Amino acid sequence: SAFVMTVIMVTHVIPALLIYYPVFLLAAGFIIKIRSWLQLVGLDPDGRAGRGLVMASNSFVAVASFQTLITSMIRVYTGTMSKHGYLTPLKDDFSSRSLQIWYECHLRAGFG
């Protein structure tokens, strides 16, 4: 498992950070600014609810951005970027995710 993650980091994440740096910059900006945004709306980021929101939102943004970067690199390796342009792998990744597909995969059998 650790070996596979190392291979994925070397072959997908590191090249994706270089090619699709705007995704990485947006995620990093969100992770840095979330504490000040919570203060802006009146929540203490060091309080119980604030820490929970910071941890949950940072985890979600980090995982979603890395998943986007990894799947975009898969599309780059299959030739989508060279045939159709720079943003096509990112657009394909975003368009492949819909609430209906998520529901079918995760909630079709119910909550239990």
Rosetta silent file (secondary structure, phi, psi, omega in degrees, C-alpha in Angstrom):
SEQUENCE: SAFVMTVIMVTHVIPALLIYYPVFLLAAGFIIKIRSWLQLVGLDPDGRAGRGLVMASNSFVAVASFQTLITSMIRVYTGTMSKHGYLTPLKDDFSSRSLQIWYECHLRAGFG
SCORE:     score description
SCORE:     0.000 S_00000001
   1 L     0.000  -45.707  178.488    0.000    0.000    0.000 S_00000001
   2 H   -67.265  -35.757  178.620    2.765    2.457    0.880 S_00000001
   3 H   -65.799  -43.067 -179.981    4.684    1.426   -2.241 S_00000001
   4 H   -63.124  -42.146  178.501    1.655    1.984   -4.456 S_00000001
   5 H   -64.595  -35.585  176.281    1.075    5.429   -2.933 S_00000001
   6 H   -63.556  -42.897  178.301    4.726    6.294   -3.552 S_00000001
   7 H   -63.331  -42.904  178.925    4.366    5.300   -7.198 S_00000001
   8 H   -63.783  -40.576  178.724    1.183    7.376   -7.509 S_00000001
   9 H   -61.319  -44.709 -176.288    2.906   10.365   -5.905 S_00000001
  10 H   -72.244  -40.520 -173.920    5.853   10.163   -8.293 S_00000001
  11 H   -90.418  -21.184 -175.146    3.898    9.428  -11.469 S_00000001
  12 H  -123.262  -50.881 -172.490    0.719   11.453  -10.907 S_00000001
  13 H   -71.160  -49.698 -177.992    0.728   13.952   -8.031 S_00000001
  14 H   -62.632  -47.104  175.216    4.109   15.612   -8.538 S_00000001
  15 H   -62.265  -35.386  179.673    3.638   16.069  -12.317 S_00000001
  16 H   -66.391  -36.551  177.638    0.079   17.286  -11.684 S_00000001
  17 H   -62.967  -31.148  178.975    1.329   19.896   -9.213 S_00000001
  18 H   -81.582  -42.050 -176.671    3.574   21.230  -11.947 S_00000001
  19 H   -78.224  -46.760 -176.853    1.123   21.033  -14.851 S_00000001
  20 L  -109.248   53.878 -179.228   -2.092   21.974  -13.030 S_00000001
  21 H   -61.909  -25.980  177.725   -0.694   24.329  -10.427 S_00000001
  22 H   -61.267  -35.699  177.624   -3.888   26.501  -10.378 S_00000001
  23 H   -63.511  -45.199  179.099   -5.797   23.634   -8.699 S_00000001
  24 H   -63.091  -42.487 -179.569   -3.044   23.327   -6.099 S_00000001
  25 H   -66.055  -38.926  177.075   -2.946   27.106   -5.552 S_00000001
  26 H   -64.375  -43.627  178.985   -6.729   27.313   -5.092 S_00000001
  27 H   -64.467  -44.699 -179.911   -6.672   24.477   -2.557 S_00000001
  28 H   -63.779  -41.249  178.142   -3.710   25.982   -0.707 S_00000001
  29 H   -62.380  -41.842  177.847   -5.373   29.405   -0.683 S_00000001
  30 H   -63.242  -45.905 -178.052   -8.585   27.945    0.724 S_00000001
  31 H   -62.663  -36.433  179.932   -6.712   26.036    3.434 S_00000001
  32 H   -74.625  -40.100 -172.230   -4.800   29.166    4.428 S_00000001
  33 H   -86.872  -13.157 -173.864   -7.778   31.563    4.354 S_00000001
  34 H   -58.499  -36.682 -179.365  -10.486   29.423    6.029 S_00000001
  35 H   -64.659  -42.506  179.214   -9.531   30.598    9.528 S_00000001
  36 H   -70.826  -32.410  176.787   -9.887   34.268    8.597 S_00000001
  37 H   -66.693  -38.345  177.160  -13.187   33.565    6.806 S_00000001
  38 H   -64.597  -40.530  176.886  -14.540   31.923    9.953 S_00000001
  39 H   -63.417  -36.832 -179.773  -13.511   34.965   11.982 S_00000001
  40 H   -62.278  -36.177  179.834  -15.224   37.171    9.407 S_00000001
  41 L   -90.321    2.233  173.955  -18.561   35.396    9.947 S_00000001
  42 L    96.337   10.371  176.916  -18.144   35.512   13.719 S_00000001
  43 L   -98.725  137.313  176.724  -16.930   31.992   14.512 S_00000001
  44 L   -79.887  114.725 -178.799  -13.846   31.472   16.629 S_00000001
  45 L   -65.512  -15.997  177.648  -11.535   29.185   14.584 S_00000001
  46 L   -96.408   -4.019  176.188   -9.957   27.975   17.833 S_00000001
  47 L   -77.451  176.943 -175.951  -13.316   27.132   19.401 S_00000001
  48 H   -62.649  -50.819 -179.752  -14.896   23.716   19.267 S_00000001
  49 H   -67.955  -39.263 -179.967  -17.113   24.347   16.224 S_00000001
  50 H   -62.943  -43.669  178.019  -14.443   26.387   14.467 S_00000001
  51 H   -63.722  -38.924  177.629  -11.812   23.674   14.788 S_00000001
  52 H   -63.384  -44.075  178.011  -14.267   21.122   13.478 S_00000001
  53 H   -65.199  -40.311  179.092  -15.109   23.278   10.467 S_00000001
  54 H   -63.344  -47.948 -178.577  -11.431   23.986    9.784 S_00000001
  55 H   -64.442  -44.758 -178.256  -10.483   20.316    9.963 S_00000001
  56 H   -65.823  -46.097 -177.919  -13.447   19.116    7.911 S_00000001
  57 H   -69.236  -40.308  178.104  -13.133   21.756    5.190 S_00000001
  58 H   -64.338  -41.296  178.033   -9.346   21.436    4.940 S_00000001
  59 H   -63.312  -45.272 -179.708   -9.578   17.656    4.692 S_00000001
  60 H   -62.063  -47.584 -177.797  -12.272   17.841    2.034 S_00000001
  61 H   -64.314  -41.708  179.910  -10.453   20.434   -0.067 S_00000001
  62 H   -63.806  -46.759 -178.931   -7.123   18.580    0.160 S_00000001
  63 H   -67.196  -44.275 -179.799   -8.628   15.219   -0.811 S_00000001
  64 H   -63.322  -40.001 -179.669  -10.802   16.667   -3.581 S_00000001
  65 H   -70.285  -40.802  177.431   -7.906   18.602   -5.097 S_00000001
  66 H   -66.462  -37.574  177.040   -5.534   15.633   -5.014 S_00000001
  67 H   -64.565  -41.020  177.197   -8.196   13.393   -6.528 S_00000001
  68 H   -63.060  -43.645  179.649   -8.777   15.968   -9.268 S_00000001
  69 H   -63.912  -43.485 -178.095   -5.049   16.245   -9.913 S_00000001
  70 H   -66.347  -47.053 -179.226   -4.544   12.467  -10.041 S_00000001
  71 H   -69.279  -30.508  175.014   -7.492   11.782  -12.356 S_00000001
  72 H   -66.257  -38.089  178.665   -6.514   14.701  -14.580 S_00000001
  73 H   -67.369  -32.542  174.913   -3.034   13.233  -14.932 S_00000001
  74 H   -61.277  -42.175  178.216   -4.562    9.916  -15.985 S_00000001
  75 H   -68.831  -32.401  175.813   -6.327   11.801  -18.761 S_00000001
  76 H   -64.546  -44.333 -178.624   -3.080   13.594  -19.643 S_00000001
  77 H   -66.713  -26.259  177.513   -1.294   10.257  -19.948 S_00000001
  78 L   -83.646   -3.125  174.296   -4.012    8.929  -22.248 S_00000001
  79 L   100.625    4.862 -178.251   -3.439   11.858  -24.606 S_00000001
  80 H   -62.202  -41.763 -177.516   -6.457   14.041  -23.854 S_00000001
  81 H   -67.239  -41.395 -178.093   -4.362   17.147  -23.183 S_00000001
  82 H   -70.198  -29.449 -179.456   -2.285   16.824  -26.338 S_00000001
  83 H   -86.086  -37.410 -169.280   -5.365   16.248  -28.509 S_00000001
  84 H  -120.697   -4.385  175.967   -7.875   18.628  -26.937 S_00000001
  85 L   114.244  171.490 -172.074   -6.005   21.234  -24.887 S_00000001
  86 L   -64.380  -45.261 -174.327   -4.833   22.154  -21.424 S_00000001
  87 L   -85.600  -11.229 -176.155   -8.163   22.449  -19.584 S_00000001
  88 H   -59.523  -44.371  177.033   -9.903   19.432  -21.131 S_00000001
  89 H   -60.101  -37.606  177.914   -8.632   16.888  -18.543 S_00000001
  90 H   -69.061  -42.915  178.611   -9.854   19.134  -15.714 S_00000001
  91 H   -62.934  -40.553  177.717  -13.216   19.758  -17.407 S_00000001
  92 H   -62.408  -39.861 -179.784  -13.639   16.018  -18.016 S_00000001
  93 H   -65.556  -45.209 -179.963  -12.917   15.300  -14.375 S_00000001
  94 H   -67.005  -39.220 -177.303  -15.444   17.846  -13.120 S_00000001
  95 H   -72.733  -19.985 -179.970  -18.130   16.800  -15.604 S_00000001
  96 L   -79.255   -8.645 -178.022  -17.787   13.132  -14.639 S_00000001
  97 L  -106.508  115.230  176.356  -18.913   13.900  -11.080 S_00000001
  98 L  -135.350  159.535 -179.092  -22.619   14.378  -10.544 S_00000001
  99 H   -64.720  -34.092  179.649  -24.938   13.940   -7.595 S_00000001
 100 H   -64.418  -42.008  178.014  -26.913   11.274   -9.434 S_00000001
 101 H   -66.346  -42.136  178.699  -23.792    9.121   -9.911 S_00000001
 102 H   -61.148  -43.578  179.243  -22.779    9.645   -6.290 S_00000001
 103 H   -61.386  -45.341 -179.899  -26.256    8.639   -5.142 S_00000001
 104 H   -61.195  -38.680 -177.652  -26.209    5.508   -7.299 S_00000001
 105 H   -75.775  -38.696 -168.297  -22.818    4.468   -5.945 S_00000001
 106 H  -110.577  -30.451 -172.603  -23.309    5.246   -2.262 S_00000001
 107 L  -117.368    5.460 -177.037  -26.953    5.546   -1.266 S_00000001
 108 L   -60.469  -39.080 -178.627  -28.777    3.208   -3.609 S_00000001
 109 L   -87.286    2.063 -179.855  -29.015    0.450   -0.991 S_00000001
 110 L   103.134 -176.208 -176.217  -30.005    2.901    1.746 S_00000001
 111 L   -83.016  -16.045 -173.426  -28.160    4.386    4.690 S_00000001
 112 L   -93.121    0.000    0.000  -27.444    1.104    6.474 S_00000001
